Amino acid sequence: MPNQPPFGSTSPESQAAELSAITPLLERVLRLAPVHSFKAGEPILAPGAATDAFYYLVTGTVEVSYTDPYATRITVALIGAGEFFGEIGFFDGESRVRDIQAVGEARIGIFDTRVMESLRAEHPHLYMDFIVLLTQKICGKFRRIAGEREPIAGYAESLSTRHASRYTESKPLPAPLVRSSQWHSISSRMEEFKSELFNLSHRLQKVEGEGSQDPASEARCHAVLGQLNGALGEFEQTMQGSGYEEVLWGYVFKEIFPYFMRSRFAERAYFKPKGYAGDFLMMEHIYADIPKGEGKLGELIDQFCLQRPGALAIRGRRVLLKNQLMRLSGAIAARGGITRIMNLACGPNRELFDFLTECEYSESIEALCVDIDSEALQYTNQYVNIFPHRASIRLMSENVIKWSLGRARHHIEPLDIIYSAGLCDYLDPRLFRALITQCHRHLKPGGTLLLGNFTFYPDSLFLDKLLKWELIYRTEEDLRELFAPTPFGDRVTIIAERENVNLFAMATKE
């Protein structure tokens, strides 16, 4: 992997400000501890290192990371000036478990056993005050840890007020419903669809077993799936006001379940193995656009799913974001500048690496890719970041919701571009605005924020009601209203991929 970017580097002015902020207590104890200088990339601690010292970052930034069994280096923290690290291992004697190295030039005070024993013997009152300060710092860290709801299942739950759901097991239908005109209308149509799907499944499986093909049956299958999808809007109108909407949608799902779950897309969207439908493996399946499923019918249903407007929009936004990264970074490169990019809830990062394949100035690109799912970061490293380029890439494991709410602190250099493709569809207004505000804080003046959100489209019932891939749909006006009370105000432009399904709010910091 290319060199890591100096996201936490600080200017001489900010370093001076950090030094001036040192409290009198710290100033006194720092006089007794040696302060060493470290160069960019220089190691400070490694797993298994001795626990006979802890450290205080006077200036600069350090990165805390680990390397997984697949040789993916994953950042877990960027620590800025004014923070201690290594103190827990010093006091409990447990071995180090993370790599810590300098990001850019750093000056670090080293409190080893000799320094602490000398402090206790020669300055006992100062020693006790220092121990109280360290205890408060450690307690603060543990309070933050105790407040977290990790790992991915907790993250998925925090994403939305509309928690991921599935239909319950089949139960007897209410008698009033069975006698209703709504039931007769929907059940008779579903019997027709179910009969057609059974006959097609039987015929296609027989033909597949014989090693031949049946283009007419394949075409008919696509027609039936299209008719079923078109009927969903009629079903919704028929159900409206009945009081049995969820029961009726559950019935529709139960009738098509044995056929649709043969599709890889439909199965993953519905069962959500990572707690939410749009995980990185689902994105990769949509990007690849290669139908996969159980038998020929499974492949045909998968092909149908992959050609729905939602899937087309996901592939379209990959192109849109690549083009925006090229446009925005090109202007900065023309001025001889470095472009610092942050990708939130990054998944497999395809659009970023699409951009890097065409970028002729990749040595001036620094990217921080953030996702709660370390498997997504590992996948990026193993299967996406595999071609020559000169960009600096850092992969960070972090809960973006915590970061948005200010509950995860990292020392990040001001950014030129922050973007997120598939996060905001799950955020309620409070979380969405918190995200916007936090992004504004981390952008440079003139920096750009790009946040994606699906808008309403006729085909959405297919994902919402059949596969329970429920999103919070927003119009252009909704997005403008979300930005209005934030520091961006009304300085927002709305763009979209070519299907006009996935909108992007684009705002520039003044």
C-alpha positions as CSV (number, residue, x, y, z in Angstrom):
1,M,0.0,0.0,0.0
2,P,1.3,3.5,-0.7
3,N,2.6,5.7,2.1
4,Q,0.0,6.9,4.7
5,P,-1.1,10.5,4.4
6,P,-0.1,13.1,7.0
7,F,-3.7,13.8,7.9
8,G,-2.7,14.8,11.4
9,S,0.2,17.1,10.5
10,T,0.1,20.5,12.0
11,S,1.4,23.9,11.0
12,P,4.0,25.8,13.1
13,E,1.3,28.2,14.1
14,S,-1.0,25.5,15.4
15,Q,1.9,23.8,17.2
16,A,2.7,27.0,19.0
17,A,-1.0,27.3,20.0
18,E,-0.9,23.8,21.4
19,L,2.3,24.5,23.4
20,S,0.7,27.6,24.9
21,A,-2.3,25.6,26.0
22,I,-0.2,23.3,28.2
23,T,-1.4,23.6,31.8
24,P,1.0,24.7,34.6
25,L,0.9,21.1,36.0
26,L,1.9,19.6,32.7
27,E,4.5,22.2,32.2
28,R,6.1,21.3,35.5
29,V,6.1,17.5,34.9
30,L,7.4,17.9,31.3
31,R,10.5,19.6,32.6
32,L,11.4,16.3,34.3
33,A,10.7,14.1,31.3
34,P,12.9,13.8,28.2
35,V,11.1,15.1,25.0
36,H,12.1,13.2,21.9
37,S,11.5,14.2,18.2
38,F,10.1,11.7,15.8
39,K,10.0,11.9,12.0
40,A,7.0,11.1,9.8
41,G,6.4,7.3,9.8
42,E,8.8,6.6,12.6
43,P,7.6,3.9,15.0
44,I,7.0,4.8,18.6
45,L,5.4,1.6,20.0
46,A,4.7,-1.8,18.5
47,P,2.7,-4.8,19.7
48,G,4.5,-6.7,22.4
49,A,6.7,-3.7,23.3
50,A,7.8,-3.2,26.9
51,T,5.3,-1.3,29.1
52,D,7.9,0.6,31.1
53,A,6.8,4.0,29.8
54,F,3.9,6.2,28.7
55,Y,3.9,9.2,26.5
56,Y,2.6,12.8,26.1
57,L,2.2,14.3,22.7
58,V,3.6,17.8,22.8
59,T,3.3,18.7,19.1
60,G,2.2,16.8,16.0
61,T,0.0,13.7,15.6
62,V,0.4,10.0,16.1
63,E,-1.5,7.2,14.4
64,V,-2.8,4.1,16.3
65,S,-3.2,1.1,14.0
66,Y,-3.1,-2.7,13.7
67,T,-2.4,-5.0,10.8
68,D,-4.9,-7.8,10.3
69,P,-4.1,-11.4,9.3
70,Y,-4.5,-10.3,5.6
71,A,-1.9,-7.6,5.9
72,T,-4.4,-4.8,5.9
73,R,-3.3,-1.9,8.0
74,I,-6.3,-0.4,9.7
75,T,-6.2,2.9,11.6
76,V,-8.2,3.1,14.8
77,A,-7.2,6.5,16.1
78,L,-5.4,9.7,15.2
79,I,-4.1,11.3,18.4
80,G,-3.4,15.0,18.5
81,A,-1.2,17.2,20.6
82,G,-2.1,17.5,24.3
83,E,-3.0,13.8,24.7
84,F,-1.4,10.9,26.6
85,F,-1.0,7.5,25.2
86,G,0.4,4.2,26.5
87,E,-0.6,5.0,30.1
88,I,-3.0,2.1,30.6
89,G,-0.3,-0.4,29.6
90,F,2.2,1.3,31.9
91,F,0.0,1.0,34.9
92,D,-1.5,-2.5,34.4
93,G,1.7,-4.0,32.9
94,E,-0.2,-5.7,30.0
95,S,1.6,-5.9,26.7
96,R,1.0,-3.4,23.9
97,V,-1.5,-4.5,21.2
98,R,-1.3,-1.6,18.7
99,D,1.2,0.0,16.4
100,I,1.8,3.7,17.1
101,Q,3.8,5.8,14.8
102,A,4.3,9.5,14.1
103,V,2.3,11.2,11.4
104,G,4.5,14.0,10.3
105,E,7.0,15.6,12.7
106,A,6.1,15.0,16.3
107,R,7.6,15.9,19.7
108,I,6.8,13.4,22.5
109,G,7.5,13.5,26.3
110,I,8.5,10.1,27.6
111,F,7.5,9.2,31.2
112,D,9.4,6.0,31.9
113,T,9.7,4.2,35.3
114,R,12.8,6.2,36.2
115,V,11.1,9.5,35.6
116,M,8.0,8.5,37.6
117,E,10.1,7.2,40.5
118,S,12.2,10.3,40.6
119,L,9.0,12.5,40.5
120,R,7.5,10.5,43.4
121,A,10.7,10.8,45.5
122,E,11.6,14.4,44.8
123,H,8.2,16.0,44.2
124,P,5.6,14.0,46.1
125,H,2.9,16.6,45.9
126,L,3.4,17.2,42.2
127,Y,3.5,13.4,41.7
128,M,0.1,13.0,43.4
129,D,-1.5,15.8,41.3
130,F,-0.1,14.2,38.2
131,I,-1.5,10.8,39.2
132,V,-4.9,12.4,39.7
133,L,-4.7,14.0,36.2
134,L,-3.8,10.7,34.6
135,T,-6.6,9.0,36.5
136,Q,-9.1,11.5,35.1
137,K,-7.8,11.0,31.6
138,I,-8.0,7.2,31.8
139,C,-11.6,7.4,33.3
140,G,-12.6,9.7,30.4
141,K,-11.3,7.1,27.9
142,F,-13.2,4.3,29.6
143,R,-16.4,6.4,29.8
144,R,-16.3,6.9,26.1
145,I,-15.7,3.2,25.5
146,A,-18.5,2.2,27.8
147,G,-20.9,4.5,25.9
148,E,-20.2,2.8,22.6
149,R,-22.6,0.3,20.9
150,E,-20.3,-1.7,18.8
151,P,-19.7,-3.6,16.6
152,I,-21.6,-3.6,13.3
153,A,-25.0,-4.7,14.7
154,G,-25.0,-1.7,17.1
155,Y,-23.9,0.5,14.3
156,A,-26.7,-0.7,12.0
157,E,-29.2,-0.1,14.8
158,S,-28.0,3.5,15.3
159,L,-28.2,4.3,11.6
160,S,-31.9,4.7,11.4
161,T,-35.1,5.1,13.3
162,R,-36.5,2.5,10.9
163,H,-34.6,-0.5,12.1
164,A,-33.8,-3.3,9.7
165,S,-36.8,-5.7,9.7
166,R,-38.1,-8.9,8.2
167,Y,-41.5,-10.5,8.0
168,T,-42.5,-12.8,10.8
169,E,-43.4,-16.4,10.4
170,S,-46.7,-17.2,8.6
171,K,-49.8,-16.9,10.8
172,P,-53.5,-17.5,10.2
173,L,-55.0,-14.5,8.4
174,P,-57.6,-12.5,10.3
175,A,-61.1,-13.6,9.3
176,P,-62.4,-10.1,8.4
177,L,-59.4,-9.7,6.0
178,V,-60.2,-13.0,4.3
179,R,-63.8,-11.9,3.6
180,S,-62.7,-8.5,2.3
181,S,-62.6,-7.3,-1.3
182,Q,-58.9,-6.3,-0.8
183,W,-58.0,-9.8,0.0
184,H,-59.8,-11.2,-3.0
185,S,-58.2,-8.7,-5.4
186,I,-54.6,-9.2,-4.1
187,S,-54.8,-13.0,-3.5
188,S,-56.2,-13.8,-6.9
189,R,-53.5,-11.8,-8.6
190,M,-50.8,-13.4,-6.5
191,E,-52.1,-16.9,-7.3
192,E,-51.6,-16.1,-11.0
193,F,-48.1,-14.9,-10.4
194,K,-47.2,-17.8,-8.2
195,S,-48.6,-20.3,-10.8
196,E,-46.6,-18.7,-13.6
197,L,-43.4,-18.7,-11.5
198,F,-43.8,-22.3,-10.6
199,N,-44.4,-23.4,-14.2
200,L,-41.3,-21.3,-15.3
201,S,-39.2,-22.7,-12.5
202,H,-40.1,-26.3,-13.4
203,R,-39.5,-25.7,-17.2
204,L,-36.2,-23.9,-16.7
205,Q,-34.9,-26.5,-14.3
206,K,-35.8,-29.3,-16.7
207,V,-34.1,-27.5,-19.6
208,E,-31.0,-26.7,-17.5
209,G,-30.7,-30.4,-16.6
210,E,-30.8,-31.3,-20.2
211,G,-27.9,-28.8,-20.9
212,S,-30.0,-26.7,-23.3
213,Q,-31.7,-23.3,-23.2
214,D,-35.2,-22.0,-23.5
215,P,-35.1,-18.3,-24.6
216,A,-38.9,-18.1,-24.7
217,S,-39.3,-19.1,-21.1
218,E,-36.5,-16.7,-20.0
219,A,-38.2,-13.9,-21.8
220,R,-41.5,-14.9,-20.2
221,C,-39.9,-14.9,-16.8
222,H,-38.7,-11.3,-17.2
223,A,-42.2,-10.3,-18.3
224,V,-43.8,-11.9,-15.3
225,L,-41.4,-10.3,-12.9
226,G,-42.1,-6.9,-14.6
227,Q,-45.8,-7.5,-14.2
228,L,-45.4,-8.4,-10.6
229,N,-43.4,-5.3,-9.9
230,G,-45.9,-3.2,-11.7
231,A,-48.7,-4.7,-9.6
232,L,-47.1,-3.5,-6.4
233,G,-48.4,0.0,-6.8
234,E,-51.9,-1.3,-7.4
235,F,-51.6,-3.5,-4.3
236,E,-50.6,-0.5,-2.2
237,Q,-53.7,1.4,-3.4
238,T,-55.9,-1.6,-2.7
239,M,-54.5,-2.0,0.8
240,Q,-54.7,1.6,1.8
241,G,-56.9,2.2,4.8
242,S,-57.7,-1.5,5.3
243,G,-55.7,-1.6,8.6
244,Y,-54.1,-4.8,7.3
245,E,-51.3,-3.3,5.2
246,E,-48.4,-5.1,6.9
247,V,-50.3,-8.4,6.9
248,L,-51.0,-8.2,3.2
249,W,-47.5,-7.2,2.3
250,G,-46.4,-10.2,4.4
251,Y,-48.7,-12.4,2.4
252,V,-47.3,-11.1,-0.9
253,F,-43.8,-11.7,0.3
254,K,-44.6,-15.3,1.5
255,E,-46.0,-16.2,-1.9
256,I,-42.9,-15.1,-3.8
257,F,-40.4,-16.1,-1.1
258,P,-39.4,-19.5,-2.5
259,Y,-38.6,-18.0,-5.9
260,F,-37.0,-14.6,-5.0
261,M,-34.7,-16.1,-2.4
262,R,-32.9,-18.0,-5.2
263,S,-31.4,-14.6,-6.2
264,R,-28.2,-13.5,-4.5
265,F,-29.3,-9.9,-4.5
266,A,-32.8,-10.6,-3.0
267,E,-31.5,-13.0,-0.4
268,R,-28.8,-10.6,0.8
269,A,-31.0,-7.6,0.8
270,Y,-33.7,-9.4,2.8
271,F,-31.6,-11.3,5.3
272,K,-29.0,-8.5,5.9
273,P,-26.2,-10.7,7.2
274,K,-24.3,-7.5,8.5
275,G,-27.4,-5.9,9.9
276,Y,-28.2,-3.6,7.0
277,A,-28.8,-4.3,3.3
278,G,-26.3,-2.0,1.7
279,D,-23.1,-3.6,2.9
280,F,-19.9,-3.7,0.9
281,L,-20.6,-7.1,-0.6
282,M,-24.0,-6.0,-1.8
283,M,-22.4,-3.0,-3.4
284,E,-19.8,-5.2,-5.1
285,H,-22.5,-7.5,-6.4
286,I,-24.4,-4.5,-7.9
287,Y,-21.2,-3.0,-9.3
288,A,-20.2,-6.3,-11.0
289,D,-23.7,-6.6,-12.6
290,I,-23.2,-10.3,-13.1
291,P,-26.4,-12.3,-12.2
292,K,-25.9,-15.1,-9.6
293,G,-28.4,-17.3,-8.0
294,E,-29.7,-20.8,-7.5
295,G,-30.4,-22.4,-10.8
296,K,-31.6,-20.6,-14.0
297,L,-34.6,-19.0,-12.3
298,G,-32.4,-17.6,-9.5
299,E,-30.1,-16.0,-12.1
300,L,-33.0,-14.5,-14.0
301,I,-34.5,-13.0,-10.9
302,D,-31.1,-11.7,-9.9
303,Q,-30.7,-10.2,-13.4
304,F,-34.1,-8.5,-12.9
305,C,-33.0,-7.1,-9.5
306,L,-29.7,-5.8,-10.9
307,Q,-31.6,-3.8,-13.6
308,R,-34.0,-2.1,-11.2
309,P,-33.7,1.7,-11.0
310,G,-32.2,1.5,-7.5
311,A,-29.3,-0.8,-8.7
312,L,-28.8,1.4,-11.8
313,A,-28.6,4.4,-9.6
314,I,-25.9,2.8,-7.4
315,R,-23.8,2.1,-10.5
316,G,-24.5,5.6,-11.8
317,R,-23.4,7.3,-8.6
318,R,-20.1,5.5,-8.8
319,V,-19.5,7.4,-12.1
320,L,-20.9,10.7,-10.7
321,L,-18.6,10.6,-7.7
322,K,-15.5,9.7,-9.8
323,N,-16.2,12.6,-12.1
324,Q,-16.7,15.0,-9.1
325,L,-13.5,13.9,-7.5
326,M,-11.7,14.5,-10.8
327,R,-13.2,17.9,-11.2
328,L,-12.6,19.2,-7.7
329,S,-9.1,17.8,-7.3
330,G,-8.1,18.9,-10.8
331,A,-8.7,22.5,-9.8
332,I,-6.5,22.1,-6.7
333,A,-3.8,20.3,-8.6
334,A,-3.7,23.1,-11.1
335,R,-2.7,25.4,-8.2
336,G,0.0,23.0,-7.1
337,G,-1.9,21.9,-4.0
338,I,-2.6,18.6,-2.2
339,T,-6.1,17.3,-2.3
340,R,-7.2,15.7,1.0
341,I,-10.3,13.5,0.7
342,M,-12.5,11.8,3.3
343,N,-14.9,9.0,2.3
344,L,-17.5,8.3,5.1
345,A,-19.1,4.8,5.3
346,C,-16.7,4.1,2.4
347,G,-17.6,0.4,1.7
348,P,-15.3,-1.0,-1.1
349,N,-14.3,2.6,-2.2
350,R,-14.7,1.8,-5.9
351,E,-15.4,5.4,-7.0
352,L,-12.2,6.6,-5.3
353,F,-10.1,4.0,-7.0
354,D,-11.9,4.6,-10.4
355,F,-10.8,8.2,-10.0
356,L,-7.2,7.2,-9.2
357,T,-6.9,5.0,-12.3
358,E,-7.5,8.1,-14.4
359,C,-5.7,10.6,-12.2
360,E,-2.4,11.9,-13.6
361,Y,-1.5,13.7,-10.4
362,S,-2.2,10.9,-7.9
363,E,0.9,11.8,-5.9
364,S,-1.0,14.9,-4.7
365,I,-4.0,12.9,-3.5
366,E,-4.4,11.9,0.2
367,A,-7.5,9.9,1.1
368,L,-8.9,8.8,4.5
369,C,-11.5,6.0,4.0
370,V,-13.7,5.5,7.1
371,D,-16.0,2.5,7.7
372,I,-17.2,0.7,10.9
373,D,-16.8,-2.6,9.0
374,S,-13.1,-3.7,9.1
375,E,-13.9,-6.4,6.6
376,A,-14.9,-3.6,4.1
377,L,-11.5,-2.0,4.7
378,Q,-9.7,-5.4,4.3
379,Y,-11.6,-6.0,1.1
380,T,-10.6,-2.5,-0.3
381,N,-6.9,-3.3,0.5
382,Q,-7.0,-6.8,-1.0
383,Y,-9.2,-6.4,-4.1
384,V,-9.6,-2.7,-4.9
385,N,-6.3,-1.0,-4.1
386,I,-4.3,-3.4,-6.3
387,F,-3.1,-1.2,-9.2
388,P,-0.1,1.2,-9.3
389,H,-0.7,4.8,-8.1
390,R,1.1,7.4,-6.1
391,A,-1.8,8.4,-3.8
392,S,-1.6,8.1,0.0
393,I,-4.4,6.0,1.4
394,R,-5.4,5.5,5.0
395,L,-8.1,3.0,6.0
396,M,-9.8,3.8,9.3
397,S,-12.2,1.8,11.3
398,E,-14.7,4.1,13.1
399,N,-18.4,4.6,13.7
400,V,-19.4,7.5,11.5
401,I,-22.4,8.2,13.7
402,K,-20.2,8.7,16.8
403,W,-17.9,10.9,14.7
404,S,-20.9,12.9,13.5
405,L,-22.1,13.5,17.1
406,G,-18.6,14.4,18.3
407,R,-18.2,11.3,20.4
408,A,-15.1,10.1,18.4
409,R,-12.2,12.4,18.5
410,H,-9.4,12.3,15.9
411,H,-6.8,14.8,14.9
412,I,-7.6,15.3,11.2
413,E,-6.0,17.9,9.0
414,P,-8.6,20.2,7.3
415,L,-10.1,18.5,4.2
416,D,-10.8,19.6,0.7
417,I,-13.5,17.0,-0.1
418,I,-15.8,15.0,2.2
419,Y,-18.3,12.7,0.6
420,S,-20.6,9.8,1.5
421,A,-22.6,7.8,-1.1
422,G,-24.9,5.5,0.9
423,L,-25.1,6.6,4.5
424,C,-27.6,9.4,4.6
425,D,-30.6,7.3,3.3
426,Y,-30.6,5.8,6.8
427,L,-30.2,8.9,8.9
428,D,-33.1,10.8,10.6
429,P,-33.0,14.6,10.4
430,R,-31.1,15.0,13.7
431,L,-28.3,12.7,12.7
432,F,-28.2,14.1,9.1
433,R,-27.7,17.6,10.4
434,A,-25.1,16.5,12.9
435,L,-23.2,14.9,10.1
436,I,-23.4,18.1,8.0
437,T,-22.2,20.2,10.8
438,Q,-19.3,18.0,11.7
439,C,-18.2,17.8,8.1
440,H,-18.3,21.6,7.9
441,R,-15.9,21.8,10.9
442,H,-13.5,19.5,9.1
443,L,-13.5,21.2,5.7
444,K,-11.0,23.9,4.6
445,P,-12.5,27.2,3.5
446,G,-13.5,26.4,-0.1
447,G,-13.8,22.7,0.7
448,T,-16.7,20.7,-0.7
449,L,-19.2,18.3,0.9
450,L,-21.1,15.7,-1.2
451,L,-23.8,13.7,0.5
452,G,-26.0,11.2,-1.3
453,N,-29.7,10.3,-0.6
454,F,-32.2,8.3,-2.7
455,T,-35.3,10.2,-3.7
456,F,-38.8,8.8,-4.3
457,Y,-39.1,6.7,-7.4
458,P,-41.9,4.4,-8.7
459,D,-39.9,1.2,-8.2
460,S,-39.2,1.8,-4.5
461,L,-41.9,-0.6,-3.4
462,F,-39.9,-3.5,-4.7
463,L,-37.1,-2.8,-2.3
464,D,-39.1,-1.4,0.6
465,K,-42.0,-3.9,0.8
466,L,-40.7,-7.1,-0.8
467,L,-37.0,-7.1,0.3
468,K,-37.4,-4.8,3.4
469,W,-34.5,-2.7,2.2
470,E,-36.1,0.4,3.7
471,L,-34.6,3.8,3.1
472,I,-35.5,7.4,4.1
473,Y,-36.3,9.0,0.7
474,R,-35.8,12.7,0.3
475,T,-36.6,15.3,-2.3
476,E,-34.4,18.2,-3.4
477,E,-36.5,20.4,-1.1
478,D,-36.0,18.0,1.8
479,L,-32.2,18.1,1.3
480,R,-32.2,21.9,1.2
481,E,-34.3,22.1,4.4
482,L,-31.8,19.8,6.1
483,F,-28.9,22.1,5.2
484,A,-30.7,25.3,5.9
485,P,-30.0,25.5,9.7
486,T,-26.4,24.2,9.4
487,P,-23.4,26.4,8.8
488,F,-23.8,25.9,5.0
489,G,-27.2,27.6,5.0
490,D,-28.8,27.8,1.6
491,R,-25.5,27.4,-0.3
492,V,-26.4,23.9,-1.7
493,T,-26.6,22.5,-5.2
494,I,-28.5,19.3,-5.9
495,I,-27.1,17.0,-8.6
496,A,-28.1,13.4,-9.5
497,E,-26.8,10.4,-11.4
498,R,-28.5,9.7,-14.8
499,E,-31.5,7.8,-13.3
500,N,-32.3,10.8,-11.1
501,V,-32.9,8.4,-8.3
502,N,-29.7,9.1,-6.2
503,L,-29.6,12.8,-5.4
504,F,-26.4,14.4,-4.0
505,A,-26.4,17.6,-2.0
506,M,-23.2,19.5,-2.8
507,A,-22.1,22.4,-0.6
508,T,-19.0,24.5,-0.3
509,K,-17.6,26.0,2.9
510,E,-17.1,29.7,2.7
